[in-house]
């Protein structure tokens, strides 16, 4: 996402979001709602949560960072998964 310019606190001067930003935000919101709905209907035995909220849908160039965070989250969760009999021994 682009950084909003400093408009000196005047809300009338805040630029409208770009069309792509609106579309990406809409897709993200839709994905979150679909995920919540599916998880409510068929809850998983365990969920691994990665801290990726700072990444955008088009941040492909940050894949290495996202993968590393996923690895960290999985390793942190592994003992719990093993207690449930779900993780590798």
N, C-alpha and C positions, 0 to 999 in steps of 0.2 A: 504494500500500500504506500502511496505517496504521502509525504509529510505535508500537513496543512500549513500554509504560510501564516506568519504572524500578522493578524489584522487588527491588532491593538484592542482586542476585546469587543469589537463591533460585530455583532452577529449578522448584520445585514451585508457585511463584506466577506463572509465566509463562502468560499466557492462551493458549488454543487459537486457532489462526488462524480467521478468518472463512471461511465456506463459499465465498464468492465468491473470496477470495484463493487457496484451494486449487484451485478450478476453473480460475482464470486461470493459475496456475502449471502445472497439468497440461496445459492447452492450449498454453502456451508450450513446455514440454518436448516435447510431441508434434510441434509445428511444427519444432523444432530437429532432432529425429530424422528426420523425413520429409525435411527439406532435406538433411541429411547423406547419407541413403540415395540420394536422387535425384542428388546431385552425384557420388557414388561411381560410380553406374551410367552416368552421362553427364556427365563433367566438363566444365565450361565452359572456354572459351578464356581468359577473364579474369573476375575477381570484383572488384567494387567494394564495399569494406567501409566502412560508416558506423559511427561511434561512437555507438550508440543504446541501449546496454545499460542506461542509467539511466532509460530511458522504459518505462513499463508499457503493457500491452495496452489499457488504458482511458484513456490520457493523450491523448485527442483534443484537448484544449485546448492541447496543446503541439505541435500540427501544424506551426506556423511554425518552431519550433526544429528539428523533425525534417527538414523540407524543406530548411532552410538547411544542416544537416549533410550531407544527401544531395548537395546542390549542391557543397559544399566537397569531399566525397570524390570526386565525379565529376570536378571540375576538377583535383584533385590526380592522378587516375589517367589523365586524358586523354593526356598525352604517351606513356605506356606503351601505351595503346590505339592511338594513331596509329602507333607503331613496329610494332605487329602488323597494321596495316592495318584496324583495327576502328573507330577513332574518326573523327569528321568532320575534314576537312582544314582 
